[in-house]
Amino acid sequence: MSGAAGALWAGRRGGAASAVSLCPGMAPFPRPPACTPRGGAGAVIPASQMATVKGELMKHRTSEKAAPRNKVSIVGTGAVGMACAVSILLKGLSDELALVDVAEDRLKGETMDLQHGSPFVKMPRIVSSRDYGVTADSSLVVITAGARQQKGETRLGLAQRNVATFKFMVSSLARYSPHCKLMVVSNPVDVLTYVTWKISQFPKSRVIGSGCNLDTARFHFLIGQRLGVHSESCHGWILGEHGDSSVPVWSGVNVAGVPLREVNSRIGTDADPEQWGQVHRDVIASASEIIKTKGYTSWAIGLSVADLTESILKNLRRVHPVSTVIKGLYGINEEVSLSVPCVLGENGVTDLVKVKLTPEEEARLRKSAQTVWEIQKNLKF
């Protein structure tokens, strides 16, 4: 399948260089005068003899081959994939955006829609195709595609179906962009981050799961709502699995450097009279609640992915709770991917921050690892 199939340019190059039309008996003139060509008024001048608008407007000096430096590719143009695309565009992070999807009509429509809006976001090139060749030379590839969980299907069943999909997808992406970073957004994200790492054979640093970056943002938002302060002034982590077994690190939650545990020693526990533990339960239930009301989640995860993309492409070296292989940390002996605080830059995950956890928090993190391992250990590649 051609890599150009479905690929659409925001603006097309003009045709051949300018040609000059002549009337009988007249000398060449830069602009053709009004006259009746041979053959009468209905005759058509061959295209090869006509001046083009581009040829008349511009004087060509040299050819320039596009060489994107911050190309981002997104696999999957569903609600999540397009929210990622729009969020990345609005931040002006990429000089080329490539979209891939098997649904050709939807892909074409989404591409055209973005291209027509590209003048408002100064995006020079948006392309798309069903063929993974369109992703060639990407700096970052965001994977949002994957099988959806069917009614009554176990998480293991879903993960196994996604393994089959990811085998072709990831190997193709790695072939066309061998030096890129791969960001996995598809669920179950921790298991699929591990699967992507194994299939791609990339270094651990270049395979990143979106993990608990959004969970942590929700945590900050809900804490801020309770305290009446902006979420950016609330600090704390959600670690472990992106799911029910995630771990709220209450021992580190603070506002303006003041640990909330110093104010309320029982915060986050069952004995807490204010029931702050409900904040974490609300974080876990957020996605289900949104899906129940609007049918899917999209904008928050799209903005989260753009946040991670910015740290990578701008080499900001900010710390994010993203999913990465953490065997050997916190007494975890299984080769699983879980969210821990990671330094993100142009080389992907450059460092893991060893957050000091309480014995109870460490135990919960190991339990979270076991939850992921129970699904992962039975996968067949």
N, C-alpha and C positions, 0 to 999 in steps of 0.2 A: 504494500500500500504506500502510495507516495506520501512523503512528509509534508507536501504542500497541500494535500487534500484538506479542505475546510479552512486553510490558513488564509486570513484576511488582513489586508493592510489598512491602517487608518487613513493613509493617503497613497495613491498609486503614482508611480513614475510616469512621465509623459511618454510620447512615442518617439519616432526618429527625429534626427536633427532637422532644422528648418529647411524647406525647399521653396524655391521661388517660382510663381506662376507667371507666364508671359502672354501678352496679347500679340497677335500677329503684327510683325513689323516694329515692335517696341523693344527698346534695350532693357536689360535687367533692371529692376527697381526693388528696393528693400521691401516695400509693401505692394501687393498686387493691386492695380487700379481697377475700378469698376468697369467691366466690359463683358461682352457676350462671348463665351468660349465657342470654339468651332463645334459645329453640330447643332447649334441652336440653343435656346434658353434652357432646354431640359437636359442638356448633356452634363455629365458628372466628371469633374476633374479627378484623376487618379490620386489616391492618398499620398503616393510617393512624391507628387508634385505640389502638395499643399503645405503651407507653413503651419506648425503647431503652436498653440498658445504658449506652451513651455519654451519652445524654441525661440519665439519672438520675445518672450519676457526675460529670458536669462541667457547669459553668455557662459557656456560650459568651459570649465577650466581643468578640473581633474575629477576622477571617480573616487568615491569614498565607500569602502566596504564597511558595513555596520559591524562593530565589535563590541557587543554589550559587556559591560563590566559587572553589572548587578542584575543579571537575568534571574527572574523568579518564575518557576513553572508550578502550576497547580493541577494535580490529577483529581478529577471529579468536579463537575459543575452543578452539583445539587445545591441545596440551600447553604450548607456549610462552606463548600468550595467557593461559591460566589460571594459569600460574606467575607471570606478571607481575601478574595481578589479585590473587592471594593475597599476594604480596610487598608490593604497594602497600597493601593492606588492613591487613596486620600492622604497617606503619609508621604507620598512621593519617594518611595524607597527603591524603586526598580526602574531601569531604563529599557527593559523589555519584559513583557508578561506573556507567558505561553500557557494555554489551557488545553487539557486533554480529557476526552470523555468518549465512551463508546456510543452514546446517544447523539447521533450526528445532527439531527434537527435542533435539538436543544442547545448543543454546542455552538452551532452556527448562529442561532438567535442570541445567545448570551454574548458571544464574541462581537456581533454587530452592535448590540446594545452598549457594550463597554466602549467600543471604538467610537461610536457617535458621541459619547460623553468624554472621550479622551482630551479634547481641547480644553476642558475645564480643569483637568488635573495634570496638564503638561506631560502626558505619557506619549513618547514618540512611537512606540510600536506595540501592538497587541496582536498575537497570532494564535491560531488554534488548529488542532488536527486530532483525528482518531489515532494517528501514528505517533509513537513516542519519539520519533526523530525530531519533532518540533521542539522538544525539550533540550536539544543538544547545547552543550556549553553553559548549562545553568550554574549559578552560584548556589542556589537553594531550590530544592524541590519539596513542595508541600503535598502530602498524600492525604486526601480526604475521601477517596473512593474506597469501596469495600462492600461486602455483602451485608444486608440488613437482617437483624434478628427476626426469625419467623415465630409465629405463635406457637408456644410450647417448646421452642428450641432452647437447649442448654447453652451456656456461655462457651462450653467446650465445643459444641457443635458449630456454633457461629465462628469461633476462632479457627476451627479446622477448615471450614469452607473458605475463610479468608486466606488461609495459607495457600490454597490452590490459586487464588486470584493474585496474591502477592508474589508468587514464584515468577510469573511472567512479567508482572508490572515492575518489580524492583530490579530484576536482572536487566530489563530493557533500559530503565533509568540509569543504572550504573554503567551500562555500556555507552550511552550517549553523553553522560556527564560524570566521568570517573573521578573528578575532583570536587564534586558538589557536596553539600550537606543535605541530608534527608531528614525532613521533619514529618513525623507520623501524627496524624490527627484522628484517623479512623479508630473506632472502638472494636474490641477492648484494647485501648491504646497501649497499655503496658506490655501486654502479650505481643501485640503487633510490632511494637518497637523492637522487641527481642527478635521476632521473626525477620524483620527488615534487616537488622544487624547481621543475622546469620546468613541470609540469602545474598546480601550485597557484598559481604566480606570486607566492608569498610572498617576503619578503626572505630572504636567505641565513641570517640570524640565527635564523629561526623554523622551519627545516627541519634536523633533526638526525638523524644515523644513529648507532645504538648502537655501531657501529664496533669499536674496539679497547679499549673499556672493560673487557670481560670478558677479552680476551687479556692485558691488563696485569695484571689481578687474578690470572690463572693464573700469569703470570710471577713476580709477588711471592710467590705461594704456593710455587712450586717452588724459588725461591731460598731462601725461609725453611726449606723442608724440608732443603735441603742444609746450611744454616748452623745449624739448630737454633734459630731465632728466629721470633717471630711475623711473619706476612706484612705486618702493618701497619708493622713496623720496616724493611721492605725497600722501597727506592724506585728507580724506573726506569720506562721507557716502552717500550711496543710501539706503533709508529706505522705509517702507510701503510694498505695494504689489509687488511681483515679476511679473511685468507686466507694462502695459501702465500707470497706475496711481502711479507708484513709485515716490519717492520724493528725488531730489538731495539737499543735505544740503550745499548749497553754502556758508552759513554764517560760516561754519567750515572748508572749504577747505583751506589747507595751504601747503607750501613747506618750509622745514627747520624752521617751526614755524612762518613763515610770512603768515598771512591771505591774500589770493588773493583779498578779498574784500577791504582790506586797499590799495591795489595797483590799483584796479579798482572797485569803489563803485557800479557800475551797473552790475557787473559780474553775468551772469546767467539770467538777465532780458531781456525783449524785447527791452529795450533802450540801451543795451550794443552794442557799435559799433563793437566790436570784435566777437559778436555772440557766446559767450561761451556756451550759452544754447543749441547749436547744439551738444555739447558733450553728454548731457543727452539724446537727441533725438537719437543719434547714439547708445548709450547704449541700449535703448529700441528696436531699429531696428536690433541690432546685430544678435540675434537668427534667425530672419526671413531671413536676408541676407545670413547667413551661410547655412540655410536649402535650400534656393533658389539655392545655388551654389553646395553644396555637398550632399544635401538630408536629412541631419540630423545634430544635434550638438552632440558632444561627449567628446572631449578631455578637453576642458576648464571646463566643469561641473565635469568631472572625477577628474581633478586636484583640483578643489574646494572642492569636497567631501573628498578627501584625506587630504586636509589642515584642514578641520573640524575634521576628524577622528583623526588626530595627536593631536590636542588640547584636545580631549576627552580622548583618551587612554593613553596619556602621562601626563594627568592632568596639562596642561600648563597654564590654566586660562588666555588664550588670549581672546581678545574681538573681536567678529565677528557679523556682521549684519545677524542674522538668524531669521527664523519665529517662533514665540511663541505666546501664548495667552496673549494679552496685555490689556484686559479690565481694565479700571480705569486710564490708562495713557493718557496724552495729551487730556483729555476730551472725550475719546472714551468710549462709554457706551455699545457697542455691544461686545459679546463674540467672537471675531475674532482673528485669528493668522496673525500677520504682522511682518516684519523684523524691529527690533530695535537692538542697540548694546547690545550683551549678553556676559557674562563671561562664557566660556566653560571649563569644567574640567571633572574629572572622574564620577561626579554625574550628568552630563549634564549641563543644564543652571542653574548656581548657583546664578547669579545676573543679573539684567537689569540696564544698565547705562542710567541715565536720562539726555540725551543730551539736552542742552539748544537750543531751536529752536526759530526762529523769528515768530511773529504772522502769517505771510504768510505761513511759512513752516508747522506750526502746523495745519493751516486750510487745507493745501494740504494733510497732513497725515490723518486728520479726513475724508477727501473726499475719500482717498484711502481705509480707513476702511469701508466706506459706499459702495464702489464698491464691495469689497469682501463680505460684508454682504448681498447685493442684490442677490448674487448667493447662498450664504450659507443658508439664512433664509428659502428657499423653499425646501431644501433637506429633503428627507424622509428616515429615518433610519429603 
